[in-house]
């Protein structure tokens, strides 16, 4: 429930559900980022609604994370998994569902933070009919991704156009590193406002410790060399390349080497 003394703001994360179980299909870094941003903004005094696309009929329409932070799942196409490269055709329905939710709830979001290029399109459409402040985080760039793909998806030109438009028209684009800022300027546009805000760290989970303590906890020999992978099992992450490279190292008689991984479960 919206408190009268809290301003409501919206985060849009079209395909990456902030309430999804991390590690499942399409549930990784963006989901974690958006949810933590939303929960932190709520703790700072805002009412935060995080909007995503509903992918299962059995999923709740609204997931309450805290008193003033919730995920709202909107209808946009069939309530089933749809690959990202085929989601754009359903984004007009996403915008219609977003506006319908605003009307039925009597809400107005003066600030909207969009995540990924599909959400950027939604934000730009909403910007046409209202005076919203629009903030955007890319998470990935088509201008970079398409350089390494053999088959370019049909939606590529649309994505590149929207990624340029959001940089030039948003009130602010958040780059998570100086390197991302440089990439945006060199590959996307020299226009637009960019602020560098590094991704936050949950210090209750991640903190400094000595190498000796870490090796003891992981049961690693002090002389063992370690290659570490952190992330989820997904073909696009290139894990097969990592395993093949590790095998080549083993073939070169580097016996004292170990490949290990860290998986996160919510």
C-alpha positions in Angstrom: 0.0 0.0 0.0 1.3 3.4 -0.9 1.9 5.7 2.0 0.7 9.3 1.6 4.1 10.6 2.6 6.1 8.6 0.1 6.6 9.4 -3.6 6.1 6.5 -5.9 8.7 5.7 -8.5 8.9 2.9 -11.1 11.6 0.6 -12.2 11.0 -1.3 -15.5 12.8 -4.6 -16.1 10.9 -6.2 -19.0 12.4 -9.7 -19.2 14.4 -9.9 -15.9 11.8 -10.4 -13.1 13.2 -9.0 -9.8 11.1 -11.6 -8.0 12.4 -14.6 -10.0 14.6 -17.3 -8.5 18.1 -16.5 -9.4 19.8 -19.0 -11.6 16.8 -20.0 -13.6 16.2 -19.1 -17.3 16.7 -15.3 -17.8 17.3 -14.8 -14.1 20.8 -13.4 -13.4 22.6 -10.2 -12.8 19.9 -7.8 -14.0 17.3 -9.3 -11.8 19.6 -8.9 -8.8 20.6 -5.4 -9.7 17.0 -4.1 -10.2 15.7 -5.8 -7.0 18.5 -4.4 -4.9 18.1 -0.9 -6.3 14.4 -1.1 -5.6 14.7 -2.4 -2.1 17.4 0.2 -1.3 15.4 3.1 -2.7 12.4 1.9 -0.6 14.7 1.9 2.5 15.6 5.5 1.7 12.0 6.6 1.8 10.5 6.0 -1.6 7.6 3.7 -2.7 9.1 1.5 -5.4 7.1 -0.5 -8.0 9.2 -2.8 -10.2 7.5 -3.8 -13.4 8.3 -6.9 -15.4 6.6 -9.2 -17.9 4.5 -12.1 -16.6 5.8 -15.4 -17.9 3.7 -17.9 -16.0 -0.1 -17.9 -15.5 0.5 -19.4 -12.0 2.8 -16.6 -10.9 1.4 -13.9 -8.6 0.6 -10.6 -10.3 2.2 -8.7 -7.4 5.0 -9.8 -5.1 5.6 -7.7 -2.0 9.3 -7.6 -1.1 8.9 -5.1 1.8 6.3 -2.6 3.0 7.2 -0.1 0.2 8.8 -2.3 -2.5 7.0 -4.7 -4.8 7.3 -6.5 -8.2 4.3 -6.1 -10.5 4.0 -8.6 -13.4 2.3 -7.2 -16.5 0.6 -9.0 -19.4 2.6 -8.7 -22.6 2.1 -11.5 -25.0 1.4 -15.1 -24.0 2.2 -16.0 -20.3 5.1 -18.1 -21.2 8.9 -17.7 -21.8 9.7 -15.8 -24.9 13.3 -15.2 -26.0 14.5 -11.6 -25.7 15.0 -11.2 -29.4 11.3 -11.9 -30.0 9.9 -9.7 -27.2 9.9 -6.3 -28.9 6.6 -7.0 -30.7 4.9 -7.4 -27.3 6.2 -4.2 -25.8 3.3 -2.1 -26.9 1.0 -4.3 -24.8 3.5 -4.0 -21.9 3.1 -0.2 -22.1 -0.7 -0.5 -22.3 -0.6 -2.8 -19.2 1.6 -0.3 -17.3 -0.7 2.6 -18.0 -3.8 0.5 -17.1 -2.1 -0.3 -13.7 -1.4 3.3 -13.1 -5.1 4.2 -13.8 -6.6 1.5 -11.6 -4.2 2.2 -8.7 -4.5 6.0 -9.0 -0.7 6.2 -9.2 1.6 8.6 -11.0 5.3 7.9 -11.4 7.3 11.1 -12.0 10.5 9.1 -12.3 11.0 5.9 -14.2 14.3 3.9 -14.2 14.4 1.5 -17.2 16.7 -1.4 -17.6 17.8 -3.0 -20.9 16.9 -1.7 -24.3 13.4 -3.2 -24.4 12.5 -1.3 -21.2 14.1 1.8 -22.7 11.6 1.6 -25.6 8.7 1.5 -23.0 10.2 4.4 -21.1 10.5 6.5 -24.3 6.9 5.8 -25.2 5.7 6.8 -21.7 7.9 9.9 -22.0 5.8 11.0 -25.0 2.6 11.4 -23.0 3.9 12.5 -19.6 6.6 14.7 -18.0 8.5 11.8 -16.4 12.1 12.0 -15.5 13.7 9.1 -17.4 16.8 7.2 -16.1 18.3 4.2 -18.0 20.8 1.4 -17.3 21.8 -0.6 -20.4 23.1 -3.9 -18.8 24.4 -4.9 -22.3 24.9 -3.1 -25.6 23.9 -4.3 -29.0 26.8 -2.3 -30.5 29.2 -4.5 -28.5 27.2 -7.8 -28.7 26.8 -7.8 -32.4 30.5 -7.5 -33.1 31.0 -11.1 -31.9 27.8 -12.8 -33.4 27.9 -14.8 -36.6 24.1 -14.5 -37.0 22.7 -11.0 -36.3 19.0 -11.1 -35.2 16.4 -9.3 -37.2 15.7 -7.0 -34.3 19.3 -5.7 -34.4 18.7 -2.4 -36.2 15.7 -1.6 -33.9 17.8 -2.3 -30.9 20.7 -0.1 -32.0 18.3 2.8 -32.8 16.6 2.6 -29.4 20.0 2.3 -27.6 21.0 5.6 -29.3 17.7 7.3 -28.7 17.6 6.5 -25.0 21.1 7.9 -24.5 20.2 11.1 -26.3 16.7 11.6 -24.8 16.8 10.2 -21.2 17.4 12.7 -18.4 20.3 10.5 -17.3 22.0 7.3 -18.3 23.7 5.3 -15.6 27.0 3.7 -16.7 28.3 1.2 -14.2 32.0 1.9 -15.0 34.2 4.5 -16.8 34.8 1.8 -19.4 31.1 1.6 -20.1 30.9 5.4 -20.4 33.7 5.4 -22.9 32.0 2.6 -24.9 28.7 4.5 -25.0 30.5 7.6 -26.3 32.5 5.8 -28.9 29.9 3.3 -30.2 26.5 4.9 -29.4 26.4 8.7 -29.2 28.4 11.7 -28.1 25.1 13.3 -26.9 23.2 12.7 -23.7 23.9 12.9 -20.0 25.9 10.0 -18.4 26.7 9.4 -14.8 29.0 6.7 -13.6 27.5 4.8 -10.7 29.3 1.4 -10.0 27.1 -1.6 -9.1 26.7 -1.9 -5.3 28.0 -4.8 -3.2 26.1 -6.6 -0.5 28.7 -6.5 2.2 26.8 -9.0 4.3 27.7 -11.6 1.7 30.9 -10.3 0.1 33.8 -9.0 2.3 37.5 -9.1 2.4 39.3 -12.1 3.8 42.8 -13.4 3.5 43.8 -15.8 0.8 44.8 -18.4 3.4 41.3 -18.3 5.0 39.6 -18.5 1.6 41.7 -21.5 0.5 41.0 -23.3 3.8 37.3 -22.7 3.5 37.2 -23.9 -0.1 39.6 -26.9 0.8 42.2 -25.8 -1.7 45.9 -26.6 -1.4 48.0 -23.5 -0.8 50.0 -24.3 -3.9 47.1 -25.0 -6.2 46.3 -22.5 -9.0 42.6 -21.7 -9.4 40.5 -20.6 -12.3 37.2 -19.3 -10.9 33.9 -18.9 -12.7 31.1 -17.0 -11.0 27.7 -17.0 -12.6 24.9 -19.2 -13.8 25.0 -22.0 -16.4 23.8 -20.4 -19.6 25.1 -21.1 -23.1 25.6 -17.3 -23.8 28.1 -17.1 -20.9 30.7 -19.1 -22.9 31.2 -21.7 -20.3 32.1 -24.3 -23.0 35.0 -22.1 -24.1 36.2 -21.9 -20.5 36.1 -25.7 -20.1 37.9 -26.2 -23.5 40.6 -23.7 -22.5 41.1 -25.4 -19.1 41.5 -28.8 -20.9 44.2 -27.3 -23.0 46.1 -26.2 -19.9 45.8 -29.7 -18.5 47.2 -31.1 -21.7 50.3 -28.9 -21.2 51.0 -30.7 -18.0 49.8 -28.0 -15.7 48.8 -30.5 -13.1 48.5 -28.1 -10.2 45.5 -26.2 -11.5 41.8 -26.4 -10.7 38.6 -25.1 -12.2 35.9 -24.2 -9.8 32.7 -22.3 -9.8 30.4 -20.3 -7.6 26.7 -20.4 -8.1 24.1 -18.2 -6.4 20.7 -19.4 -5.3 18.1 -16.9 -3.8 
